[in-house]
Amino acid sequence: MLRYTLIRLLYGILVLFGVVTLIFFLFNVLPGDPARMMLGQRADISSVEAINRDLGRDKPLVVQYFSFLNDVSPLSFHTTQTKVSAFYFDASRYSSALKLINIGNTSVVVKKPYLRRSYQSKRPVSEILSEAFVPTMVLATVAMIAASLIGLVLGILSALNKDGWFDRISLIVSILGMSLPSFFAAILIAWLFAYVLADYTGLSMFGSLYTVDDFGRGEYINLKNLILPAVTLAIRPLAIITELTRSSMLDVMSQDYIRTARAKGLTMYHIITRHALKNALNPVVTAVSGWFASLMAGAVFVEYIFDWKGVGVVIVDALEKYDFPVVMGAVLFISVLLIIINIFADIIYGILDPRIRYS
């Protein structure tokens, strides 16, 4: 099991390296001058050149690439010889860096990944993303838990009542859920429950996890604002998990060991919980892990429509302002989440089915 886990971690690191490389070269060939964005179009040439030197954009692209790797990597090289080293970074940015060894004039340190600063607000990108991460994480987690639990129950009931009225209704609802785009569902749900039926539901069309108190007592958590965006995000994974659970349960229930369990007189509850469900969970785990990662990365439209102050709103605002460090940091941040979630999913596969980790 340890070897299996280490191999998955190695694959994750290689994928992450490819993502970092792609992000850097993609955003460094896009049109636009960050110095002009920061200073305005009327800035003089000397000021623009000074900003570009500060950002390191006066150096060759390869040097900028290694500098970017040095910034985002937890293991970095530091030297005070700014002009001769491609591995220079400002030590004041890394107050929590831990020095490991010295190699000549260069120190090898362990630090938090540095995602640089926003062109517009001058704030560290990591600080901007850390503030937006909690609302997005809460939204995606609640939506995924609801979709998983309800989807498993509906899928099991559909399998046990194959071709019955419940199974047919579940199939129709699942098809509608899978075919409904998230942005359209968000608009429809917001209009129906927060506008037409607002007097009955008491829900607001806009609102985030934190709400400012009207009496000046600071912010407080408003879980009511979570309902509509969470329901919107849960629709598609709920539909897919329901159908996957149904299909997998039907396949497992036709196996010989299930017939043997029935012949021994086990109740249907014990057959499902002790034998069938565990063996039917692999495709469901695949769907849950993939969709959870997608919800973390793809809640942009839903967050924007409901004004949920998460990573999605941060990305949209940064794109509108050409704030490339924020966009690059957000994409890298989401990529790390996707890789971590997929690694955990692979480990869970190995636990559920030992054949996978030995193959």
VOPAGU-2260 file (C-alpha; in pm, 1 decimal, decimal comma):
REM VOPAGU-2260
SITE   aa  ch    i         X         Y         Z
SITE  MET   A    0       0,0       0,0       0,0
SITE  LEU   A    1     290,4     237,0      77,4
SITE  ARG   A    2     446,9     179,5    -265,4
SITE  TYR   A    3     111,4     238,6    -433,0
SITE  THR   A    4      67,1     567,5    -241,7
SITE  LEU   A    5     420,4     688,6    -320,7
SITE  ILE   A    6     369,8     621,4    -692,8
SITE  ARG   A    7      48,0     823,8    -689,7
SITE  LEU   A    8     227,9    1109,0    -510,2
SITE  LEU   A    9     504,7    1104,0    -771,2
SITE  TYR   A   10     249,0    1120,8   -1053,5
SITE  GLY   A   11      82,0    1413,0    -876,4
SITE  ILE   A   12     411,8    1604,1    -849,7
SITE  LEU   A   13     485,1    1550,0   -1219,9
SITE  VAL   A   14     137,8    1672,2   -1315,9
SITE  LEU   A   15     178,6    1976,7   -1092,8
SITE  PHE   A   16     512,7    2060,1   -1253,6
SITE  GLY   A   17     347,3    2047,2   -1595,7
SITE  VAL   A   18      63,8    2271,9   -1476,5
SITE  VAL   A   19     307,2    2529,7   -1333,7
SITE  THR   A   20     501,9    2535,9   -1660,8
SITE  LEU   A   21     186,9    2571,2   -1870,1
SITE  ILE   A   22      49,1    2850,4   -1650,2
SITE  PHE   A   23     371,5    3050,1   -1667,0
SITE  PHE   A   24     420,1    3037,0   -2043,6
SITE  LEU   A   25      49,3    3083,9   -2117,6
SITE  PHE   A   26      18,2    3403,9   -1916,1
SITE  ASN   A   27     355,9    3542,1   -2020,5
SITE  VAL   A   28     271,6    3533,9   -2391,0
SITE  LEU   A   29     -63,9    3708,6   -2345,8
SITE  PRO   A   30     -79,2    4070,5   -2462,6
SITE  GLY   A   31     -68,3    4345,1   -2205,3
SITE  ASP   A   32     194,1    4528,5   -2003,0
SITE  PRO   A   33     158,2    4481,8   -1624,4
SITE  ALA   A   34     343,3    4807,5   -1561,0
SITE  ARG   A   35      87,7    4998,4   -1769,2
SITE  MET   A   36    -193,0    4822,3   -1584,3
SITE  MET   A   37     -47,8    4928,9   -1250,6
SITE  LEU   A   38      50,0    5286,0   -1340,4
SITE  GLY   A   39    -209,2    5373,3   -1603,4
SITE  GLN   A   40    -169,4    5447,4   -1972,2
SITE  ARG   A   41     -22,9    5794,4   -1909,4
SITE  ALA   A   42     276,6    5666,8   -1710,6
SITE  ASP   A   43     619,9    5778,4   -1829,2
SITE  ILE   A   44     869,6    5533,6   -1975,5
SITE  SER   A   45    1110,6    5545,7   -1679,5
SITE  SER   A   46     835,6    5452,2   -1434,8
SITE  VAL   A   47     723,6    5165,5   -1658,7
SITE  GLU   A   48    1080,0    5035,8   -1686,5
SITE  ALA   A   49    1127,1    5060,1   -1308,5
SITE  ILE   A   50     811,5    4852,8   -1247,3
SITE  ASN   A   51     919,7    4593,0   -1505,3
SITE  ARG   A   52    1259,8    4565,2   -1333,9
SITE  ASP   A   53    1088,2    4520,3    -998,8
SITE  LEU   A   54     867,6    4245,8   -1146,1
SITE  GLY   A   55    1167,4    4082,7   -1314,3
SITE  ARG   A   56    1013,1    4123,0   -1659,3
SITE  ASP   A   57    1329,7    4286,3   -1793,0
SITE  LYS   A   58    1506,3    3947,4   -1775,6
SITE  PRO   A   59    1497,9    3673,2   -2042,3
SITE  LEU   A   60    1189,4    3451,7   -2039,0
SITE  VAL   A   61    1386,1    3145,4   -1923,6
SITE  VAL   A   62    1523,0    3337,8   -1623,6
SITE  GLN   A   63    1169,2    3455,4   -1540,5
SITE  TYR   A   64    1050,2    3094,8   -1561,4
SITE  PHE   A   65    1308,5    2965,9   -1312,6
SITE  SER   A   66    1235,0    3261,2   -1085,8
SITE  PHE   A   67     863,9    3169,3   -1096,0
SITE  LEU   A   68     946,0    2806,0   -1013,4
SITE  ASN   A   69    1158,9    2930,0    -725,7
SITE  ASP   A   70     871,4    3139,8    -595,4
SITE  VAL   A   71     600,8    2872,2    -606,5
SITE  SER   A   72     819,0    2582,5    -492,2
SITE  PRO   A   73     830,0    2499,6    -118,3
SITE  LEU   A   74    1201,3    2417,5    -162,3
SITE  SER   A   75    1382,2    2726,4    -294,3
SITE  PHE   A   76    1724,6    2880,0    -349,5
SITE  HIS   A   77    1816,5    3219,1    -211,3
SITE  THR   A   78    2116,4    3437,0    -279,5
SITE  THR   A   79    2186,3    3807,2    -226,7
SITE  GLN   A   80    2370,7    3827,8    -560,2
SITE  THR   A   81    2074,9    3967,2    -747,0
SITE  LYS   A   82    2246,2    4044,6   -1077,8
SITE  VAL   A   83    2418,1    3709,9   -1135,4
SITE  SER   A   84    2167,8    3460,9    -998,8
SITE  ALA   A   85    1862,2    3330,6   -1176,9
SITE  PHE   A   86    1741,8    3200,3    -841,7
SITE  TYR   A   87    1705,4    3533,0    -662,2
SITE  PHE   A   88    1407,4    3616,5    -450,7
SITE  ASP   A   89    1345,2    3886,9    -197,3
SITE  ALA   A   90    1399,6    3732,4     146,0
SITE  SER   A   91    1160,5    3981,9     306,3
SITE  ARG   A   92     876,5    3803,8     126,8
SITE  TYR   A   93     962,7    3482,0     307,6
SITE  SER   A   94     977,8    3572,3     674,3
SITE  SER   A   95     883,8    3216,2     769,7
SITE  ALA   A   96    1152,2    3052,3     550,9
SITE  LEU   A   97    1360,2    2782,2     718,6
SITE  LYS   A   98    1721,6    2756,0     601,7
SITE  LEU   A   99    1842,4    2399,9     534,5
SITE  ILE   A  100    2195,0    2421,7     391,1
SITE  ASN   A  101    2433,7    2668,1     227,4
SITE  ILE   A  102    2585,8    2599,3    -112,8
SITE  GLY   A  103    2845,3    2870,5    -169,8
SITE  ASN   A  104    2659,3    3201,8    -173,5
SITE  THR   A  105    2322,8    3026,1    -212,0
SITE  SER   A  106    2098,4    2903,0      67,5
SITE  VAL   A  107    1847,4    2621,3      26,4
SITE  VAL   A  108    1534,7    2705,5     225,5
SITE  VAL   A  109    1189,0    2562,7     294,3
SITE  LYS   A  110     909,4    2819,1     271,9
SITE  LYS   A  111     546,1    2873,2     189,8
SITE  PRO   A  112     481,7    2899,3    -185,9
SITE  TYR   A  113     487,0    3263,1    -291,6
SITE  LEU   A  114     223,3    3349,9    -553,5
SITE  ARG   A  115     340,1    3711,6    -590,8
SITE  ARG   A  116     124,5    4023,5    -562,0
SITE  SER   A  117    -184,5    4156,2    -732,1
SITE  TYR   A  118    -119,9    4422,1    -997,3
SITE  GLN   A  119    -426,6    4615,4    -882,6
SITE  SER   A  120    -445,9    4593,6    -503,1
SITE  LYS   A  121     -74,8    4517,1    -438,5
SITE  ARG   A  122    -189,5    4253,6    -185,0
SITE  PRO   A  123     -26,0    3908,1    -180,0
SITE  VAL   A  124    -217,8    3667,7    -402,1
SITE  SER   A  125    -203,6    3399,4    -131,6
SITE  GLU   A  126    -383,2    3635,7     105,6
SITE  ILE   A  127    -655,8    3709,7    -151,4
SITE  LEU   A  128    -709,1    3339,2    -223,8
SITE  SER   A  129    -705,9    3236,3     142,4
SITE  GLU   A  130    -994,0    3476,7     210,1
SITE  ALA   A  131   -1193,1    3341,8     -85,7
SITE  PHE   A  132   -1111,9    2975,1     -25,2
SITE  VAL   A  133   -1327,0    2923,5     286,2
SITE  PRO   A  134   -1660,4    3027,8     123,4
SITE  THR   A  135   -1584,4    2817,2    -185,6
SITE  MET   A  136   -1482,0    2517,1      24,5
SITE  VAL   A  137   -1797,3    2541,5     237,6
SITE  LEU   A  138   -2018,1    2573,5     -70,4
SITE  ALA   A  139   -1857,7    2282,8    -258,3
SITE  THR   A  140   -1848,2    2056,3      49,8
SITE  VAL   A  141   -2213,3    2110,7     142,6
SITE  ALA   A  142   -2323,9    2060,9    -219,1
SITE  MET   A  143   -2116,7    1743,6    -257,2
SITE  ILE   A  144   -2224,3    1588,7      73,2
SITE  ALA   A  145   -2590,5    1651,6      -7,6
SITE  ALA   A  146   -2552,0    1516,4    -362,3
SITE  SER   A  147   -2363,2    1205,7    -241,4
SITE  LEU   A  148   -2599,6    1108,5      38,6
SITE  ILE   A  149   -2920,2    1170,5    -155,8
SITE  GLY   A  150   -2773,9    1016,1    -473,8
SITE  LEU   A  151   -2669,9     696,8    -293,6
SITE  VAL   A  152   -3013,9     653,6    -136,8
SITE  LEU   A  153   -3199,0     723,4    -462,5
SITE  GLY   A  154   -2964,3     496,2    -659,8
SITE  ILE   A  155   -3009,1     205,0    -418,3
SITE  LEU   A  156   -3388,6     245,9    -413,9
SITE  SER   A  157   -3397,2     263,9    -793,9
SITE  ALA   A  158   -3192,8     -55,8    -822,3
SITE  LEU   A  159   -3415,6    -239,9    -575,5
SITE  ASN   A  160   -3725,9    -121,6    -766,1
SITE  LYS   A  161   -3594,8    -173,9   -1118,6
SITE  ASP   A  162   -3845,7     -74,6   -1388,5
SITE  GLY   A  163   -4092,6      37,3   -1122,1
SITE  TRP   A  164   -4253,5     380,1   -1100,5
SITE  PHE   A  165   -3987,0     508,9    -861,6
SITE  ASP   A  166   -3709,9     393,1   -1096,6
SITE  ARG   A  167   -3872,5     563,4   -1396,1
SITE  ILE   A  168   -3924,7     894,0   -1215,0
SITE  SER   A  169   -3566,2     881,4   -1085,2
SITE  LEU   A  170   -3437,4     824,4   -1439,6
SITE  ILE   A  171   -3631,3    1121,0   -1580,2
SITE  VAL   A  172   -3515,6    1351,6   -1300,5
SITE  SER   A  173   -3153,7    1236,2   -1344,2
SITE  ILE   A  174   -3158,1    1304,4   -1718,8
SITE  LEU   A  175   -3299,0    1652,5   -1657,8
SITE  GLY   A  176   -3037,6    1719,1   -1389,8
SITE  MET   A  177   -2746,9    1608,7   -1612,1
SITE  SER   A  178   -2865,9    1813,0   -1909,3
SITE  LEU   A  179   -2927,1    2136,4   -1717,2
SITE  PRO   A  180   -2632,2    2381,5   -1739,7
SITE  SER   A  181   -2522,8    2520,0   -1402,7
SITE  PHE   A  182   -2543,6    2885,3   -1505,6
SITE  PHE   A  183   -2899,6    2841,6   -1637,0
SITE  ALA   A  184   -3002,8    2647,5   -1326,7
SITE  ALA   A  185   -2855,9    2922,6   -1108,1
SITE  ILE   A  186   -3054,3    3194,0   -1286,1
SITE  LEU   A  187   -3374,8    2987,2   -1277,7
SITE  ILE   A  188   -3342,5    2892,0    -910,5
SITE  ALA   A  189   -3249,2    3246,8    -805,3
SITE  TRP   A  190   -3546,2    3391,7    -996,4
SITE  LEU   A  191   -3796,2    3134,1    -868,4
SITE  PHE   A  192   -3703,2    3098,2    -500,8
SITE  ALA   A  193   -3546,1    3438,0    -427,7
SITE  TYR   A  194   -3776,8    3658,4    -635,9
SITE  VAL   A  195   -4110,0    3495,9    -720,2
SITE  LEU   A  196   -4139,2    3299,1    -393,8
SITE  ALA   A  197   -3924,6    3530,4    -180,1
SITE  ASP   A  198   -4212,9    3609,4      56,4
SITE  TYR   A  199   -4251,0    3238,9     137,2
SITE  THR   A  200   -3888,4    3121,1     130,6
SITE  GLY   A  201   -3727,8    3426,6     290,4
SITE  LEU   A  202   -3421,4    3369,5      71,5
SITE  SER   A  203   -3210,7    3636,9     -93,6
SITE  MET   A  204   -3093,7    3632,9    -454,0
SITE  PHE   A  205   -2749,9    3765,5    -352,6
SITE  GLY   A  206   -2536,1    3703,3     -46,9
SITE  SER   A  207   -2219,2    3536,9      73,8
SITE  LEU   A  208   -2118,5    3321,5     369,5
SITE  TYR   A  209   -2029,6    3629,6     573,4
SITE  THR   A  210   -2281,4    3911,1     611,2
SITE  VAL   A  211   -2210,5    4254,4     757,1
SITE  ASP   A  212   -2429,8    4331,2    1057,5
SITE  ASP   A  213   -2662,7    4627,8    1000,9
SITE  PHE   A  214   -2595,4    4758,1    1351,7
SITE  GLY   A  215   -2219,9    4784,0    1308,2
SITE  ARG   A  216   -2128,2    4473,8    1507,5
SITE  GLY   A  217   -1905,1    4326,9    1238,5
SITE  GLU   A  218   -1953,8    4018,6    1021,0
SITE  TYR   A  219   -2147,1    3705,1    1103,0
SITE  ILE   A  220   -2201,9    3373,2     924,8
SITE  ASN   A  221   -2530,3    3362,3     735,2
SITE  LEU   A  222   -2601,0    3000,4     639,9
SITE  LYS   A  223   -2931,6    3095,5     475,7
SITE  ASN   A  224   -2735,9    3239,8     184,0
SITE  LEU   A  225   -2580,4    2895,8     132,9
SITE  ILE   A  226   -2903,5    2718,8      42,2
SITE  LEU   A  227   -2964,6    2831,3    -317,3
SITE  PRO   A  228   -2605,9    2812,1    -450,7
SITE  ALA   A  229   -2553,2    2474,3    -279,6
SITE  VAL   A  230   -2874,3    2334,9    -430,7
SITE  THR   A  231   -2770,1    2465,8    -772,8
SITE  LEU   A  232   -2425,3    2306,4    -753,1
SITE  ALA   A  233   -2563,5    1976,4    -624,2
SITE  ILE   A  234   -2807,9    1916,6    -911,2
SITE  ARG   A  235   -2570,9    1767,8   -1170,5
SITE  PRO   A  236   -2355,1    1551,2    -938,0
SITE  LEU   A  237   -2674,1    1427,7    -769,7
SITE  ALA   A  238   -2811,3    1309,5   -1102,6
SITE  ILE   A  239   -2487,1    1134,8   -1201,4
SITE  ILE   A  240   -2431,5     971,3    -860,5
SITE  THR   A  241   -2789,4     840,7    -863,3
SITE  GLU   A  242   -2749,3     673,8   -1201,7
SITE  LEU   A  243   -2401,2     539,2   -1125,0
SITE  THR   A  244   -2519,1     391,1    -796,2
SITE  ARG   A  245   -2821,0     232,6    -964,9
SITE  SER   A  246   -2612,6      80,7   -1245,8
SITE  SER   A  247   -2340,8     -44,9   -1013,2
SITE  MET   A  248   -2588,9    -190,0    -764,4
SITE  LEU   A  249   -2773,8    -375,8   -1039,9
SITE  ASP   A  250   -2445,1    -528,1   -1155,0
SITE  VAL   A  251   -2340,4    -629,0    -803,0
SITE  MET   A  252   -2683,5    -766,0    -707,2
SITE  SER   A  253   -2663,1   -1013,0    -996,3
SITE  GLN   A  254   -2339,4   -1169,7    -865,8
SITE  ASP   A  255   -2322,0   -1522,8    -725,8
SITE  TYR   A  256   -2216,4   -1419,6    -375,2
SITE  ILE   A  257   -2531,5   -1204,7    -344,1
SITE  ARG   A  258   -2745,9   -1504,4    -435,6
SITE  THR   A  259   -2555,6   -1708,4    -177,5
SITE  ALA   A  260   -2621,1   -1442,1      87,4
SITE  ARG   A  261   -2991,1   -1452,3       2,8
SITE  ALA   A  262   -2993,6   -1831,4      24,8
SITE  LYS   A  263   -2842,6   -1806,3     374,8
SITE  GLY   A  264   -3144,3   -1600,9     481,8
SITE  LEU   A  265   -2977,0   -1260,9     523,3
SITE  THR   A  266   -3213,0    -965,7     514,0
SITE  MET   A  267   -3193,3    -721,9     224,3
SITE  TYR   A  268   -3057,8    -455,0     459,8
SITE  HIS   A  269   -2764,3    -673,5     562,9
SITE  ILE   A  270   -2699,0    -785,4     204,8
SITE  ILE   A  271   -2674,1    -424,5      89,8
SITE  THR   A  272   -2472,3    -286,2     380,9
SITE  ARG   A  273   -2234,7    -582,3     427,5
SITE  HIS   A  274   -2181,3    -707,7      73,7
SITE  ALA   A  275   -2331,9    -512,2    -213,6
SITE  LEU   A  276   -2269,7    -147,5    -129,4
SITE  LYS   A  277   -1893,9    -170,2     -66,9
SITE  ASN   A  278   -1835,3    -346,3    -398,6
SITE  ALA   A  279   -2057,8     -97,9    -580,7
SITE  LEU   A  280   -1882,2     212,1    -447,1
SITE  ASN   A  281   -1578,3     229,2    -679,0
SITE  PRO   A  282   -1749,1     410,7    -968,0
SITE  VAL   A  283   -1933,4     627,5    -716,7
SITE  VAL   A  284   -1606,1     727,5    -548,2
SITE  THR   A  285   -1472,0     817,8    -892,1
SITE  ALA   A  286   -1771,0    1041,3    -955,2
SITE  VAL   A  287   -1764,6    1199,2    -609,7
SITE  SER   A  288   -1392,7    1281,9    -620,4
SITE  GLY   A  289   -1412,2    1414,6    -974,3
SITE  TRP   A  290   -1719,8    1622,7    -909,8
SITE  PHE   A  291   -1591,1    1760,9    -582,3
SITE  ALA   A  292   -1277,7    1878,9    -759,1
SITE  SER   A  293   -1493,9    2022,5   -1036,8
SITE  LEU   A  294   -1714,7    2205,9    -788,2
SITE  MET   A  295   -1407,6    2360,7    -627,6
SITE  ALA   A  296   -1282,5    2470,7    -969,0
SITE  GLY   A  297   -1601,5    2522,2   -1163,3
SITE  ALA   A  298   -1830,0    2711,1    -927,4
SITE  VAL   A  299   -1738,1    3034,6   -1107,7
SITE  PHE   A  300   -2074,6    3099,9   -1271,4
SITE  VAL   A  301   -2279,0    2996,9    -969,0
SITE  GLU   A  302   -2071,3    3212,0    -732,5
SITE  TYR   A  303   -2089,8    3507,1    -970,1
SITE  ILE   A  304   -2468,0    3484,6   -1013,8
SITE  PHE   A  305   -2536,5    3453,9    -639,9
SITE  ASP   A  306   -2256,6    3700,2    -552,2
SITE  TRP   A  307   -2096,9    3433,0    -333,5
SITE  LYS   A  308   -1756,7    3579,7    -241,5
SITE  GLY   A  309   -1545,1    3277,5    -329,5
SITE  VAL   A  310   -1260,4    3184,8    -561,5
SITE  GLY   A  311   -1491,6    3204,6    -864,3
SITE  VAL   A  312   -1573,4    3571,9    -806,4
SITE  VAL   A  313   -1202,7    3645,2    -747,9
SITE  ILE   A  314   -1113,6    3484,9   -1083,3
SITE  VAL   A  315   -1381,4    3676,8   -1274,0
SITE  ASP   A  316   -1279,6    4009,6   -1118,5
SITE  ALA   A  317    -911,2    3942,1   -1190,8
SITE  LEU   A  318    -984,2    3854,0   -1553,9
SITE  GLU   A  319   -1183,2    4174,7   -1600,4
SITE  LYS   A  320    -888,1    4378,0   -1468,2
SITE  TYR   A  321    -611,7    4174,2   -1639,8
SITE  ASP   A  322    -472,1    4099,7   -1294,7
SITE  PHE   A  323    -259,2    3806,9   -1413,0
SITE  PRO   A  324     -87,4    3713,9   -1082,9
SITE  VAL   A  325    -427,0    3657,5    -920,2
SITE  VAL   A  326    -549,7    3447,0   -1212,8
SITE  MET   A  327    -225,1    3247,2   -1223,7
SITE  GLY   A  328    -235,0    3191,6    -848,8
SITE  ALA   A  329    -601,0    3087,4    -857,9
SITE  VAL   A  330    -543,3    2839,4   -1142,4
SITE  LEU   A  331    -240,4    2695,9    -964,4
SITE  PHE   A  332    -432,1    2677,4    -637,7
SITE  ILE   A  333    -722,4    2493,8    -801,4
SITE  SER   A  334    -480,2    2258,6    -979,3
SITE  VAL   A  335    -320,8    2162,1    -647,6
SITE  LEU   A  336    -666,9    2088,9    -505,7
SITE  LEU   A  337    -754,7    1872,6    -806,4
SITE  ILE   A  338    -431,6    1675,5    -775,0
SITE  ILE   A  339    -470,6    1623,2    -398,5
SITE  ILE   A  340    -831,9    1510,6    -435,3
SITE  ASN   A  341    -742,0    1267,7    -714,6
SITE  ILE   A  342    -456,4    1122,4    -508,8
SITE  PHE   A  343    -692,4    1063,8    -215,5
SITE  ALA   A  344    -943,9     906,8    -454,8
SITE  ASP   A  345    -676,0     668,2    -586,7
SITE  ILE   A  346    -584,8     569,8    -230,5
SITE  ILE   A  347    -950,9     505,2    -149,1
SITE  TYR   A  348    -977,4     285,0    -461,9
SITE  GLY   A  349    -685,7      81,4    -332,8
SITE  ILE   A  350    -853,5      38,0       6,0
SITE  LEU   A  351   -1191,6     -59,5    -141,7
SITE  ASP   A  352   -1046,8    -291,8    -406,3
SITE  PRO   A  353    -701,3    -444,8    -333,0
SITE  ARG   A  354    -678,8    -561,9    -695,4
SITE  ILE   A  355    -622,2    -201,5    -804,8
SITE  ARG   A  356    -312,6    -139,5    -592,1
SITE  TYR   A  357    -153,7    -466,6    -702,5
SITE  SER   A  358    -221,1    -417,4   -1072,9
